[in-house]
Amino acid sequence: MPDPAVLDVVRRYWGFEQLRPMQEAAIAAGLAHRDALVVLPTGGGKSLCYQVPPAVAGRIDVVISPLIALMKDQVDGLRENGYPAAALHSGLELDEMREVEQGLADDRYRLLFVAPERLLAPRFLTWLERAGVRDFAVDEAHCISHWGHDFRPEYRQLAELKTRIPGASLRAFTATATERVREDIATQLQLADPLLLVGTFDRPNLTYRVVPRGDTARQTLQVLRRHADEAAIVYCLSRRETESLAAQLAAQGLRAAHYHAGMDSGLRRRTQEAFAEEKLDVVVATVAFGMGIDRSDVRCVLHTGLPKSIEHYQQETGRSGRDGLEAECVLLYSGADVVRIERLMERSAAEAGAAGDGLEAGKQLLRHMQRFASGLACRHKTLSEYFGQAYDRDNCGACDVCLGEVEGASDGTVTAQKILSAVARAEGVGVTHIVDILVGADTERIRARRHAQLTTYGLLKHLQRGGVTAMVHQLVDQHLLERSSGDRPVLRLNAASWEVLRGQRPAQLVQPKLAAAPSLPRAATESWEGVDRDLFDHLRGLRRALAEARGVPPYIVFNDATLRDLARRRPTTLDAFASVYGVGERKLQDLGPTFIEHIRQWCESH
């Protein structure tokens, strides 16, 4: 049975009537000053686990967070709920800094967010000791591990809290961590007999699709058209690609902008703020657009290239559907990405003088991601099992494989033999040239090498060029064809290639089914059930206006799940409004009358 004092705090600030089982256990550990490692997927409610204990106990807890943007979003959201929170970081003006310090002296706050560098400064450590602070939450704790996907050296020093502050308790929180990473986190933080809580990694509200990459701009636009006027993030492998693709999308009328680490910091901040404030629908970014993105209503995450690891992929796709509603995650895949990323890894390792172990670990993570992208198993099942969890459903109903959107080519072995024959006859050429031969292209290189006279010339001219390219890469992924390393990789046959050519071994090639539109997952239909869509759009406009007046992102006023519930129930009294999902005491009094009046007027006019 949950602690009544805990439920009272949860109702008062967040409007929730109950906790999830792991939230309850994590909060109990916080109240008991016990070390813990909590792994809950994005949208799983891990923030509540460190926000509730200090409010119940009437104490100050410190949250170590890696990014100013992330701290600011969390503090803004908590204050909108009436929760006493503050942050100390380099982005504050001097008077703002003094105001926070005075608030801490007056015991006005329950949570204080700081970066690891500030936390370990001698002056701050002295203040912690004097103030009697001994409970710490380490957010984004995967940053501490060499085996994690976002390693930050400064996180390795956090164990110093254990020696500087007697009786200090640390609770580490992350959304993605394999067993190896979890062990490293516990070791590096010197957690004493920690409570280990690992939630379900599966995100059933996300629909995963892997599509062979052809015309990137056309395919990206096609996906984003399915999410018109909704928030989307598009990830690219290079800065140049983000700028080019964002310009093409904007030219097609989408509210899109690019984002990467090479931009001026002020422009980066303005782009991020415009996205948070719903002035932009699409951000085309490198992975630099990361942990500071807290917008809860992202309905689509699209990768135009292969992420470096499944951990990266889980973290990046996890930025969609944080409100628990449906979202789509599309990966445009080409096997060429693997060679490209490995080359970048090797170059970076050589420039940094890094040890071979780190490079090999990176390549191993990349190979796991390659198998996910090229496989034909349920995407939800593959992700769950990678993180060490069983997935017992036969059909997830929310990925391209289970929705029946991909199929094996009926003549896979014959098509593979045609591709391999082309490689055998045109020695020492790369993927692009082999595809030119197979589709019957008339290029200068084809003419110079007289490859139009080969018996394999034009054998696959009835297929789209992008599809043929994807099939060549599939053969490489399945080790039925070799691709050399280096700046100008070429294709070569191996022993398995000859087995396919001699008919001693079958080959399976995958292609998307030709359908008018992708299937809708069950979650997308159920979440809109009973919702007045026109009223929802009207309330979105109201939310945006209120957020602008208050200087906060719209999702901090109410998330989409709450707006849909309002558009479903249409409450016209405060009592009815109080029963809506996600409405706490502060928002009931602060926002209830305004929303009720708009809903009443809407109902009368419609």
C-alpha positions as CSV (number, residue, x, y, z in Angstrom):
1,M,0.0,0.0,0.0
2,P,1.5,3.4,-1.0
3,D,2.4,5.8,1.7
4,P,-0.5,8.3,2.1
5,A,1.9,11.2,2.4
6,V,3.5,10.2,-0.9
7,L,0.1,10.0,-2.7
8,D,-0.9,13.4,-1.2
9,V,2.3,15.0,-2.7
10,V,1.7,13.2,-6.1
11,R,-1.9,14.4,-6.3
12,R,-1.1,17.9,-5.2
13,Y,1.7,18.6,-7.7
14,W,1.0,16.3,-10.6
15,G,-2.7,15.3,-10.3
16,F,-1.9,11.6,-10.4
17,E,-4.0,9.2,-8.4
18,Q,-1.5,6.3,-8.3
19,L,2.1,5.4,-8.8
20,R,3.7,2.7,-11.0
21,P,5.2,-0.1,-8.9
22,M,8.8,0.9,-9.6
23,Q,8.2,4.5,-8.9
24,E,6.8,3.5,-5.5
25,A,9.9,1.4,-4.7
26,A,12.3,4.2,-5.9
27,I,10.5,6.8,-3.8
28,A,10.7,4.6,-0.8
29,A,14.5,4.2,-1.3
30,G,14.8,8.0,-1.5
31,L,12.9,8.5,1.8
32,A,15.0,5.8,3.5
33,H,18.3,7.4,2.3
34,R,19.2,4.2,0.4
35,D,21.5,4.1,-2.6
36,A,19.7,3.0,-5.8
37,L,20.1,2.5,-9.5
38,V,16.9,3.1,-11.4
39,V,16.6,2.4,-15.1
40,L,13.3,3.4,-16.5
41,P,12.7,4.1,-20.2
42,T,11.9,7.6,-21.5
43,G,8.3,8.4,-20.5
44,G,8.5,5.8,-17.7
45,G,8.3,8.5,-14.9
46,K,11.8,8.4,-13.6
47,S,11.8,12.1,-12.7
48,L,9.0,11.6,-10.2
49,C,11.2,9.1,-8.4
50,Y,13.6,11.9,-7.2
51,Q,11.1,14.8,-7.1
52,V,8.7,13.3,-4.6
53,P,11.0,12.3,-1.6
54,P,12.3,15.8,-0.7
55,A,8.7,17.2,-0.9
56,V,7.5,14.5,1.5
57,A,10.4,14.7,3.9
58,G,10.7,18.5,3.8
59,R,14.4,18.5,2.9
60,I,16.6,19.8,0.1
61,D,17.9,17.2,-2.4
62,V,20.4,17.9,-5.2
63,V,20.0,16.6,-8.7
64,I,23.1,16.4,-10.9
65,S,22.2,17.1,-14.5
66,P,24.5,17.4,-17.5
67,L,22.8,20.2,-19.5
68,I,21.5,23.7,-18.7
69,A,18.6,23.3,-21.1
70,L,17.5,20.1,-19.3
71,M,17.7,21.8,-15.9
72,K,15.8,24.8,-17.1
73,D,13.0,22.7,-18.6
74,Q,12.6,20.7,-15.4
75,V,12.6,23.7,-13.1
76,D,10.1,25.5,-15.3
77,G,7.8,22.5,-15.3
78,L,8.0,22.0,-11.6
79,R,7.3,25.6,-10.8
80,E,4.2,25.6,-13.1
81,N,3.0,22.7,-10.9
82,G,3.7,24.8,-7.7
83,Y,6.7,22.7,-6.8
84,P,9.6,24.6,-5.1
85,A,12.7,23.9,-7.3
86,A,15.7,25.9,-8.5
87,A,18.9,25.5,-10.5
88,L,22.4,26.9,-10.3
89,H,24.2,27.1,-13.6
90,S,26.4,29.4,-15.7
91,G,23.4,30.7,-17.7
92,L,22.0,32.6,-14.7
93,E,22.5,36.4,-14.3
94,L,24.2,37.5,-11.0
95,D,20.9,38.7,-9.4
96,E,19.2,35.4,-10.4
97,M,22.1,33.5,-8.8
98,R,21.8,35.5,-5.6
99,E,18.0,35.0,-5.5
100,V,18.5,31.2,-5.7
101,E,21.2,31.3,-3.0
102,Q,18.9,33.3,-0.7
103,G,16.1,30.9,-1.3
104,L,18.3,28.0,-0.3
105,A,19.3,29.9,2.9
106,D,15.6,30.4,3.6
107,D,14.8,26.7,3.0
108,R,12.3,27.7,0.2
109,Y,13.3,24.9,-2.2
110,R,13.1,21.2,-2.1
111,L,15.1,20.4,-5.3
112,L,18.3,22.0,-6.5
113,F,19.6,21.2,-10.0
114,V,23.4,21.6,-10.6
115,A,26.0,20.4,-13.1
116,P,28.7,18.0,-11.9
117,E,31.4,20.6,-12.3
118,R,29.6,23.0,-9.9
119,L,28.8,20.3,-7.5
120,L,32.4,19.3,-7.0
121,A,33.7,22.9,-6.5
122,P,35.2,23.3,-3.0
123,R,32.9,26.2,-2.1
124,F,29.8,24.3,-3.1
125,L,30.8,21.2,-1.3
126,T,31.4,23.2,1.9
127,W,27.9,24.7,1.5
128,L,26.4,21.2,1.1
129,E,28.1,20.0,4.3
130,R,26.9,23.1,6.3
131,A,23.3,22.8,5.0
132,G,23.1,19.1,5.9
133,V,22.3,18.0,2.3
134,R,23.0,14.3,2.0
135,D,20.7,13.0,-0.7
136,F,21.7,13.2,-4.4
137,A,20.1,12.1,-7.6
138,V,22.4,11.5,-10.6
139,D,20.3,12.1,-13.7
140,E,21.4,10.7,-17.1
141,A,23.6,8.3,-15.2
142,H,24.8,6.4,-18.3
143,C,27.1,9.4,-18.8
144,I,29.4,7.9,-16.1
145,S,30.1,4.7,-18.0
146,H,32.8,4.2,-20.7
147,W,30.4,1.5,-22.0
148,G,27.5,4.0,-22.2
149,H,26.6,5.9,-25.3
150,D,27.2,9.5,-24.0
151,F,30.3,9.2,-21.7
152,R,31.3,12.4,-19.8
153,P,34.6,12.3,-17.8
154,E,33.3,14.7,-15.2
155,Y,30.7,12.2,-14.1
156,R,33.4,9.8,-13.0
157,Q,34.3,12.2,-10.1
158,L,30.9,12.0,-8.5
159,A,31.9,9.2,-6.1
160,E,33.8,12.0,-4.2
161,L,30.5,12.9,-2.6
162,K,30.8,9.6,-0.6
163,T,34.1,10.7,1.0
164,R,33.3,14.4,1.4
165,I,29.8,14.1,2.9
166,P,29.4,11.3,5.6
167,G,26.3,9.3,5.1
168,A,25.6,10.7,1.6
169,S,23.2,8.6,-0.4
170,L,23.2,8.5,-4.2
171,R,20.4,7.4,-6.5
172,A,21.4,7.1,-10.2
173,F,18.7,7.4,-12.9
174,T,18.9,6.6,-16.6
175,A,16.6,5.6,-19.5
176,T,19.0,3.2,-21.3
177,A,21.6,0.9,-19.8
178,T,22.6,-2.7,-20.6
179,E,23.7,-4.9,-17.7
180,R,27.4,-4.0,-18.4
181,V,26.6,-0.3,-18.2
182,R,24.6,-0.8,-15.0
183,E,27.5,-2.6,-13.3
184,D,29.9,0.2,-14.3
185,I,27.5,2.9,-13.0
186,A,27.2,1.2,-9.6
187,T,31.0,0.7,-9.4
188,Q,32.0,4.2,-10.4
189,L,29.5,5.8,-8.0
190,Q,30.6,3.4,-5.2
191,L,26.9,2.7,-4.5
192,A,26.5,0.7,-1.2
193,D,24.1,-2.3,-1.5
194,P,22.0,-0.3,-4.0
195,L,18.4,-1.1,-4.8
196,L,18.4,-2.0,-8.4
197,L,15.2,-1.2,-10.3
198,V,15.0,-1.9,-14.1
199,G,11.8,-1.1,-15.8
200,T,10.4,-2.5,-19.0
201,F,12.5,-1.1,-21.9
202,D,9.7,-1.6,-24.4
203,R,7.8,1.5,-25.5
204,P,4.5,0.1,-26.9
205,N,3.3,3.5,-28.0
206,L,6.2,3.8,-30.6
207,T,5.9,2.3,-34.0
208,Y,9.3,1.4,-35.5
209,R,10.0,1.2,-39.2
210,V,13.2,0.5,-41.1
211,V,13.1,1.6,-44.8
212,P,15.8,1.1,-47.4
213,R,17.2,4.6,-48.1
214,G,16.8,5.9,-51.6
215,D,16.0,9.6,-52.2
216,T,16.5,10.9,-48.6
217,A,14.7,14.2,-49.1
218,R,11.7,12.6,-50.8
219,Q,11.4,9.9,-48.2
220,T,11.8,12.3,-45.3
221,L,9.1,14.6,-46.7
222,Q,6.8,11.6,-47.2
223,V,7.1,10.6,-43.6
224,L,6.7,14.1,-42.2
225,R,3.6,14.7,-44.3
226,R,2.0,12.0,-42.1
227,H,2.6,14.3,-39.1
228,A,1.5,17.6,-40.5
229,D,1.6,20.4,-37.8
230,E,3.1,18.0,-35.3
231,A,6.5,18.0,-33.7
232,A,9.2,15.9,-35.4
233,I,13.0,15.4,-35.1
234,V,15.1,14.3,-38.1
235,Y,18.6,13.1,-37.3
236,C,21.4,13.2,-39.9
237,L,25.0,11.9,-39.8
238,S,26.7,15.2,-40.8
239,R,26.3,18.9,-40.2
240,R,26.2,19.6,-44.0
241,E,23.3,17.1,-44.4
242,T,21.2,18.8,-41.7
243,E,21.5,22.2,-43.4
244,S,20.7,20.8,-46.9
245,L,17.7,18.7,-45.8
246,A,16.3,21.5,-43.6
247,A,16.4,23.9,-46.5
248,Q,14.7,21.4,-48.8
249,L,11.9,20.8,-46.2
250,A,11.4,24.5,-45.6
251,A,11.1,25.0,-49.4
252,Q,8.2,22.5,-49.4
253,G,6.4,24.6,-46.8
254,L,7.4,22.8,-43.6
255,R,8.3,24.9,-40.5
256,A,11.8,23.3,-40.3
257,A,15.3,24.4,-39.2
258,H,18.7,22.8,-38.8
259,Y,20.7,22.3,-35.6
260,H,24.3,21.1,-35.1
261,A,27.3,21.7,-32.8
262,G,29.1,23.9,-35.4
263,M,26.4,26.7,-35.2
264,D,26.7,29.8,-33.2
265,S,25.6,29.0,-29.6
266,G,23.0,31.8,-29.8
267,L,21.4,30.5,-33.0
268,R,21.4,26.9,-31.5
269,R,19.6,28.2,-28.5
270,R,17.0,30.1,-30.5
271,T,16.3,27.1,-32.7
272,Q,15.8,24.9,-29.6
273,E,13.6,27.5,-28.0
274,A,11.5,27.9,-31.2
275,F,11.0,24.1,-31.3
276,A,10.0,24.0,-27.6
277,E,7.6,26.9,-28.1
278,E,5.9,25.3,-31.1
279,K,7.1,27.9,-33.5
280,L,9.0,25.2,-35.4
281,D,7.5,21.8,-36.2
282,V,10.7,20.0,-37.5
283,V,14.3,20.2,-36.3
284,V,16.9,18.5,-38.6
285,A,19.8,17.8,-36.4
286,T,23.0,15.9,-35.6
287,V,23.1,14.0,-32.3
288,A,24.1,17.4,-30.8
289,F,20.3,17.9,-30.5
290,G,20.1,15.7,-27.4
291,M,19.3,15.4,-23.8
292,G,18.0,19.0,-23.4
293,I,15.0,18.2,-25.5
294,D,12.0,17.7,-23.2
295,R,9.1,18.5,-25.5
296,S,6.6,15.7,-24.7
297,D,4.5,15.8,-27.8
298,V,7.1,14.8,-30.4
299,R,5.1,12.5,-32.8
300,C,7.9,11.4,-35.1
301,V,11.7,10.8,-34.9
302,L,13.3,10.0,-38.2
303,H,17.0,8.9,-38.8
304,T,18.4,9.5,-42.2
305,G,21.4,7.3,-41.3
306,L,22.3,4.5,-39.0
307,P,22.9,5.5,-35.3
308,K,26.2,4.3,-33.8
309,S,24.5,1.9,-31.3
310,I,21.2,0.6,-30.1
311,E,21.7,2.7,-27.0
312,H,21.9,5.8,-29.1
313,Y,18.9,4.7,-31.1
314,Q,16.8,3.9,-28.0
315,Q,17.7,7.3,-26.5
316,E,17.0,9.3,-29.7
317,T,13.7,7.5,-30.6
318,G,12.8,7.8,-26.9
319,R,12.4,11.6,-27.4
320,S,9.1,10.8,-29.2
321,G,5.9,10.0,-27.5
322,R,7.1,11.0,-24.0
323,D,3.4,11.8,-23.1
324,G,2.5,8.2,-23.6
325,L,0.6,8.8,-26.9
326,E,1.5,7.2,-30.2
327,A,4.6,8.2,-32.2
328,E,6.4,6.9,-35.2
329,C,10.2,6.2,-35.5
330,V,11.5,5.7,-39.0
331,L,15.1,4.7,-39.9
332,L,16.2,5.2,-43.5
333,Y,18.9,2.5,-43.7
334,S,21.8,1.8,-46.1
335,G,24.5,-0.7,-45.4
336,A,27.0,2.0,-46.7
337,D,26.4,3.8,-43.3
338,V,28.4,1.0,-41.5
339,V,31.5,1.6,-43.6
340,R,31.2,5.3,-43.2
341,I,30.8,5.3,-39.5
342,E,33.6,2.8,-39.0
343,R,35.9,5.1,-41.0
344,L,34.9,8.0,-38.8
345,M,35.6,6.0,-35.6
346,E,39.0,4.9,-36.9
347,R,39.9,8.5,-37.8
348,S,38.7,9.9,-34.4
349,A,40.6,7.1,-32.5
350,A,43.8,7.9,-34.5
351,E,43.6,11.6,-33.9
352,A,42.9,11.1,-30.2
353,G,45.6,8.4,-29.8
354,A,42.9,6.3,-28.2
355,A,43.4,2.6,-27.2
356,G,42.2,-0.2,-29.5
357,D,39.8,-1.5,-26.9
358,G,37.6,1.7,-27.1
359,L,37.6,1.5,-30.9
360,E,36.6,-2.2,-30.9
361,A,33.9,-1.6,-28.3
362,G,32.4,1.1,-30.6
363,K,32.5,-1.2,-33.6
364,Q,30.8,-3.9,-31.6
365,L,28.0,-1.5,-30.7
366,L,27.6,-0.5,-34.3
367,R,27.4,-4.1,-35.4
368,H,24.5,-4.7,-33.0
369,M,22.7,-1.7,-34.6
370,Q,23.4,-3.0,-38.1
371,R,21.8,-6.4,-37.2
372,F,18.7,-4.5,-35.9
373,A,18.3,-2.5,-39.1
374,S,18.9,-5.4,-41.5
375,G,16.9,-8.0,-39.6
376,L,13.4,-9.3,-40.2
377,A,12.4,-9.9,-36.6
378,C,9.9,-7.8,-34.6
379,R,11.6,-4.5,-33.7
380,H,10.1,-4.3,-30.2
381,K,11.2,-7.8,-29.5
382,T,14.8,-7.1,-30.8
383,L,15.2,-4.0,-28.7
384,S,13.8,-5.6,-25.5
385,E,16.1,-8.7,-25.8
386,Y,19.1,-6.5,-26.5
387,F,18.6,-4.9,-23.1
388,G,18.2,-8.3,-21.5
389,Q,14.4,-8.5,-21.3
390,A,12.1,-11.2,-22.7
391,Y,9.3,-10.1,-25.0
392,D,6.5,-12.6,-25.0
393,R,4.1,-11.2,-27.6
394,D,3.9,-12.9,-31.0
395,N,3.0,-9.7,-32.8
396,C,3.6,-6.2,-31.4
397,G,1.2,-4.6,-33.9
398,A,3.6,-1.6,-33.9
399,C,6.5,-2.2,-36.3
400,D,7.0,-2.7,-40.0
401,V,7.6,-6.4,-39.6
402,C,4.5,-7.2,-37.5
403,L,2.3,-4.8,-39.5
404,G,3.3,-6.8,-42.6
405,E,4.9,-3.9,-44.4
406,V,8.1,-5.8,-45.5
407,E,8.4,-9.0,-47.3
408,G,11.0,-11.3,-48.7
409,A,11.5,-10.9,-52.5
410,S,9.9,-13.9,-54.2
411,D,13.0,-14.5,-56.4
412,G,15.6,-13.5,-53.7
413,T,18.2,-16.1,-54.7
414,V,17.9,-15.4,-58.4
415,T,18.2,-11.6,-57.8
416,A,21.2,-12.2,-55.6
417,Q,22.8,-14.3,-58.3
418,K,22.4,-11.5,-60.8
419,I,24.0,-9.0,-58.4
420,L,26.9,-11.4,-57.6
421,S,27.4,-12.1,-61.3
422,A,27.8,-8.4,-61.9
423,V,30.4,-8.1,-59.2
424,A,32.3,-11.1,-60.7
425,R,32.4,-9.6,-64.2
426,A,33.2,-6.0,-63.2
427,E,36.1,-6.4,-60.8
428,G,37.3,-3.6,-58.4
429,V,34.2,-1.4,-58.5
430,G,32.0,0.0,-55.7
431,V,28.3,-0.2,-55.0
432,T,27.3,2.8,-57.2
433,H,29.0,1.4,-60.3
434,I,27.5,-2.1,-59.8
435,V,24.0,-0.6,-59.4
436,D,24.7,1.4,-62.6
437,I,25.5,-1.8,-64.4
438,L,22.4,-3.7,-63.1
439,V,19.9,-0.9,-63.9
440,G,21.4,-0.2,-67.3
441,A,22.6,3.3,-66.6
442,D,24.5,5.2,-69.4
443,T,27.3,6.9,-67.5
444,E,30.8,8.0,-68.5
445,R,32.4,5.3,-66.4
446,I,30.1,2.6,-67.9
447,R,31.2,3.8,-71.4
448,A,34.9,4.1,-70.5
449,R,35.0,0.6,-69.1
450,R,32.7,-0.8,-71.9
451,H,30.5,-2.3,-69.1
452,A,27.4,-1.9,-71.3
453,Q,28.6,-5.0,-73.1
454,L,28.6,-7.2,-70.0
455,T,25.9,-9.9,-69.9
456,T,24.7,-8.5,-66.5
457,Y,24.1,-5.0,-67.9
458,G,20.5,-4.0,-67.4
459,L,19.5,-7.3,-65.7
460,L,17.6,-5.4,-63.0
461,K,16.4,-2.4,-65.0
462,H,12.8,-3.2,-64.1
463,L,13.5,-2.3,-60.5
464,Q,14.0,1.1,-58.9
465,R,17.6,2.1,-58.4
466,G,17.1,2.7,-54.6
467,G,15.8,-0.9,-54.2
468,V,18.7,-2.4,-56.1
469,T,21.2,-0.4,-54.0
470,A,19.4,-1.7,-50.8
471,M,19.7,-5.3,-52.0
472,V,23.4,-5.0,-52.6
473,H,23.9,-3.7,-49.1
474,Q,21.7,-6.5,-47.8
475,L,24.1,-9.1,-49.3
476,V,27.0,-7.3,-47.6
477,D,25.0,-7.3,-44.3
478,Q,24.5,-11.1,-44.6
479,H,28.2,-11.6,-45.5
480,L,27.2,-13.0,-48.9
481,L,29.3,-10.2,-50.4
482,E,32.4,-8.4,-49.1
483,R,33.0,-4.7,-49.1
484,S,36.6,-3.4,-48.6
485,S,37.5,-0.7,-46.1
486,G,39.3,2.5,-47.0
487,D,38.1,5.7,-48.7
488,R,37.2,4.0,-51.9
489,P,35.6,0.7,-50.9
490,V,35.1,-1.9,-53.6
491,L,32.9,-5.1,-53.7
492,R,34.5,-8.6,-53.7
493,L,33.1,-12.1,-53.8
494,N,33.8,-14.5,-50.9
495,A,33.2,-18.2,-50.4
496,A,29.6,-17.7,-49.5
497,S,29.1,-15.6,-52.7
498,W,30.2,-18.6,-54.8
499,E,27.8,-21.0,-52.9
500,V,24.9,-18.7,-53.9
501,L,26.1,-18.5,-57.5
502,R,26.3,-22.3,-57.7
503,G,22.8,-22.7,-56.2
504,Q,24.3,-24.4,-53.1
505,R,22.9,-21.7,-50.8
506,P,19.7,-19.6,-50.8
507,A,19.6,-15.9,-50.3
508,Q,16.8,-13.9,-48.8
509,L,16.3,-10.3,-49.9
510,V,13.8,-7.9,-48.2
511,Q,11.8,-5.2,-49.8
512,P,9.0,-2.9,-48.6
513,K,5.5,-3.9,-49.8
514,L,4.1,-1.5,-52.3
515,A,1.2,0.0,-50.3
516,A,-0.6,3.3,-50.5
517,A,0.2,4.2,-46.9
518,P,1.8,2.5,-43.8
519,S,-0.7,0.8,-41.5
520,L,-2.0,2.6,-38.4
521,P,-1.0,0.8,-35.1
522,R,-3.7,0.1,-32.6
523,A,-2.4,2.7,-30.2
524,A,-3.0,5.5,-32.7
525,T,-6.6,4.6,-33.1
526,E,-7.3,4.0,-29.4
527,S,-5.7,7.2,-28.1
528,W,-8.0,9.4,-30.2
529,E,-11.2,7.5,-29.3
530,G,-13.9,9.9,-28.2
531,V,-11.7,13.0,-28.7
532,D,-13.2,16.0,-30.4
533,R,-10.3,16.8,-32.8
534,D,-11.5,20.3,-33.6
535,L,-11.8,21.1,-29.8
536,F,-8.3,19.6,-29.3
537,D,-6.8,21.9,-32.0
538,H,-8.6,24.9,-30.4
539,L,-7.2,24.0,-26.9
540,R,-3.7,23.7,-28.5
541,G,-4.0,27.3,-29.6
542,L,-5.1,28.3,-26.1
543,R,-2.2,26.4,-24.6
544,R,0.2,28.1,-26.9
545,A,-1.1,31.6,-26.1
546,L,-0.9,30.9,-22.3
547,A,2.6,29.5,-22.6
548,E,3.8,32.5,-24.6
549,A,2.4,34.9,-21.9
550,R,4.1,33.0,-19.2
551,G,7.4,32.5,-21.0
552,V,7.4,28.7,-20.8
553,P,7.1,26.0,-23.5
554,P,3.5,24.9,-24.2
555,Y,4.0,21.3,-23.0
556,I,4.7,22.7,-19.6
557,V,1.2,24.2,-19.4
558,F,-0.4,20.8,-20.3
559,N,0.8,17.9,-22.4
560,D,-1.1,16.4,-25.3
561,A,-2.4,13.6,-23.2
562,T,-4.2,16.1,-20.9
563,L,-5.4,18.1,-23.8
564,R,-6.9,15.0,-25.5
565,D,-8.6,14.1,-22.2
566,L,-10.0,17.6,-22.0
567,A,-11.3,17.4,-25.6
568,R,-12.8,14.0,-24.7
569,R,-14.5,14.9,-21.4
570,R,-15.3,18.6,-22.1
571,P,-15.4,19.6,-18.4
572,T,-17.4,22.7,-17.6
573,T,-17.0,22.7,-13.8
574,L,-13.9,22.8,-11.6
575,D,-14.9,19.4,-10.0
576,A,-15.1,17.8,-13.5
577,F,-11.8,19.5,-14.5
578,A,-10.1,18.1,-11.4
579,S,-10.7,14.5,-12.6
580,V,-8.8,15.1,-15.9
581,Y,-5.5,13.3,-16.3
582,G,-2.5,15.4,-15.2
583,V,-4.3,18.2,-13.4
584,G,-2.8,19.0,-10.0
585,E,-4.0,21.5,-7.4
586,R,-2.0,24.5,-8.7
587,K,-3.1,24.0,-12.3
588,L,-6.7,23.4,-11.3
589,Q,-6.9,26.8,-9.6
590,D,-4.5,28.6,-12.1
591,L,-5.7,27.2,-15.4
592,G,-9.0,25.5,-14.7
593,P,-11.3,28.6,-15.0
594,T,-9.7,29.7,-18.4
595,F,-9.9,26.3,-20.0
596,I,-13.5,25.7,-18.7
597,E,-14.7,29.0,-20.2
598,H,-13.2,28.2,-23.6
599,I,-14.7,24.6,-23.5
600,R,-18.1,26.0,-22.5
601,Q,-18.0,28.6,-25.3
602,W,-16.9,25.9,-27.7
603,C,-19.7,23.6,-26.7
604,E,-22.3,26.4,-27.1
605,S,-21.1,27.4,-30.5
606,H,-20.8,23.8,-31.8
